[in-house]
Amino acid sequence: MSHRHALACDECRSLLGGYVLDALEPEEMDAVRAHVADCTQCAREHAELAPIPSLLDAAESPDESLAKPPARLEDAVLDNFARERPRPEPEPERRRRQPRRARRRLTRPVPIAATAAVGAALAAVALTIGLRGSGPTNAHAYSASLRGSALAPGAVAYARLSTRPEGTRVDLRVRGMSFVPGAVYELWCIGRGGSKVTAGTFRVDSSGRASVRLTTAARLGEYDRLSVERLGPGRQGERVLAGSIEY
């Protein structure tokens, strides 16, 4: 998606999470930077998300007290979790892309409080992106942040979904997967009643990353979750990533 044009506020808000994590494309970074410089409201929302990188840095500190996130971030995350219905798998951690400086750190053992701080911070990014966005009838694109299951605990993914004449386009970026030679992964759109529609398959490279563009017949608004399943070899059909679409 090109952002050479001036961003509208809703577009800017959908990109703020990736902006503070230094995870956008160069054109997107420039567009958000220009918009925030001129828009007081979006600048205020950017300031609320600005502590996220420092929380990621704190996760590597042995002092657990340094990793405690601001209370307002914890409250926002806990309030949202309380509203959601129970799910059979752990709640997906919502985030876009890991900043380069955090990719290696999140795979290392860290104190429990530090892990909780990072989880709360990253979930707050997704909450801000999703809860402040407009409904599915008038927004340009929607996002979903996926967290790894027990089979891929260090994995994260970010999906950007938009309606196109040929169907729903899904731009998916994956980081932190374990490289399994020959493994193929399939992205699924999941409806509220459990119905599933595939969005296609992909592979990760030797560094555990993937950046793909897929197209699915699933219509935005009718599906509320995404999941990634491994097709082979080993643990075939088991879920490795999952997350909710933010409308």
N, C-alpha and C positions, 0 to 999 in steps of 0.2 A: 504494500500500500504506500503510495507516494504522499508525502506531506510537504511538498514544495509550496502548496497553498497555505494561507493562514488557517490555523485550527479554530474550530468552534469550541466552546467551553466543554460540551459533552465529549468531544473527541479528545481534548486535552486531559480530562479527568480519567478517561479510559487508559491513558498512557502514563499517568503519573507514577504508578507503582513500578513500572519498568524503568522510568526515568531516574528515580532515586537510586535504583540498583545498577545504573549504568548498563542496562540490558537491552536498549533499543538500537535500531539501526541508526547510523549517523544522521540521516535526513529527519528521522523522528525526533532524535535528541535535539536537533537545531530548532525544529518546529515547536516543541514543547518549551524549550528555553525562551524562544521569542514570545510565545503566548503568555507565559508566566511573568515575564518582564512587564507586560502591559495590562494584565488582568489581576485586580486585587483579590478577587474571590479565589481564583485558581492558585494564586501565589500563597494564600492562606492555607489552602488544602495541601499544597506542596510542602509548606513548613511543617504540617502535622506528620507527614511521612518522612521528612528528612532524617529523623533519628535511626531509621532502619539500618543503614550501613554500619553505624557505630555499634548497634546491637549485634550485628554479625561479627564484627571485630571482637566484641566482648566475649563472644562464645568460646574463644580460644583461651581466655584468661583463666587461670586456676582459681581465682577469687570469684566465688559464685555470686557474691553481693554485687559485683560489677556488671553482672549480666541481667539484672532485673530490669524489665522494660517499664516505661512510664505507666502509671496506673490507668490512664485513660485508654491505652492500647489494650491492656488486659481486660478492662471492663467491656470494651467493644467486642472483643473476641468471645468472652464468656456469655454475654447477652445473646450474641448470634447463635452460639452453640446450644443455648437453652431453648431457643425457638425452633431448632431443627428437629425433625423426627429421628428416632434411633435408626441406625444403619448396621448391617451385619459386619461391615469392615470398619477399621478406624477412620475417623474423619480425615479427608484428604487435606494435606497442607497446601494452602493457596498462595501461589507465588508465580511470578513470571519466569525470568531467567536469573540464575545466580550471577552476581557480579564476578568478574574474573578473580578478584582477590579472595572470594569466599568459596570457590568451587572445591578447592582441596580441603579447606577447613571443615566443611560440613561432613566429610567422610571420616574425620578423626573422632575418637572418643572425647566427649566433653562432659563437664559436670551436668547433673540433671537440671539444675536451675538455669544453666546456660542454654541447654536444649529447649527448655520451656520458653525462655525469652525469645529465642530465634523463631520458634513456632508461632508464638503470639504476635511477634512483629510481622512475620510474613503473612499470617492470616489477616492482620489488620490492613495490609496493603490490598489484599483481595476484597476485603469488606468495603474499603473506601471506594475501590473501583466499581464494585457491583452495586452497593446500596445507594450510591449517589447518581448512578446512571439512570437514564430514562427507560420506559417500557419498551417491549419488543416491537411496537408499531411505529416508533419514530427514531430509534437510534440507528447509527450507521453500522456498528459492529458490536459484538459481545465477546467476552473473554471467559476463559476457564483456566484455573490453576490446578494442577494435578500433583498429588503426593505419592511417593512410592509405597507399595505394600510391604509386608514382611519379606517378600521375595526380592525386593529391590529397595531397601530402606534408605539408600542415599540418593535415589532418583527423584527428579522433579521435572515438570513439564509445564509449558504455557501454550495455550491454544487461543487463537483469535478467529472468530467465526463471523462470516458475513454472507448475506444472501446475494446470489448471482443468478443470471438467467438459466445456467445449467444446473443449479441446485445450491446447496450450502457449501461455501468454500471454508476449509479449515487449514489455517497456517499453524503448524505444530512445531514447537522446538522442545527438544528433550535433552536433559543433561544428567550426568551421574549414574547412568546405567552400567551394569557390569557387561563387558563384551563377551558374548557367547558366539563363537564361530558358527555361521549357518542359521542363527536364530532370526526369525521373522516375527514382527509385532503387528497386531491389528488394532486399529482405533475404532471404538464403538460409541454410538450415540444411544443413550438409554432413556426411555420415557418413564413417566411417573408410575405407570402400571407395570413396568419391567420389560416393555417391548424394546427390542434392540435393532438398530440399523447400522451396518458397517460403513465406515468412511474410507476404508482402504488399508493397505499394509505398508510397512516400511522396515528398514534395518537401521541399526546404530553403527557408527564407525568404531575403530579400535579404542577411541577415547571415551566411548559410551555416550556419544552425542548424535543427534539427528535433527535436521531442519528440513521439513517436507511440506508440500502443499497438496492437500487432498480434497476431494469433492464427494459429497454424500447426498442422497435423496432425502435425508431427514430434514424436516422443515423447522426452522427456528421457532421457538415457542411451544413446540410439541414434545421436545426432549429437554431434560434438565440436568443430565449428567453425562460425563465422558469417562470411558475406561480404556485402558490399553492391556491387551492380553498377548501372551507369548504363544506363538504357533508351533515352535519347534527349534532345536531339539531340546528335550527335557522339560518337564513341568508344562506340557502342552495345554493351552487353553486356560491357564491360570492367570489371574489378574496381577499386573505388576505396577500399574498406576491408576489412580481414580481421582475425580474431582467434579465439582458442580459448575454448570454454566451460570454466569452472573448476568441476569436480565435487568 
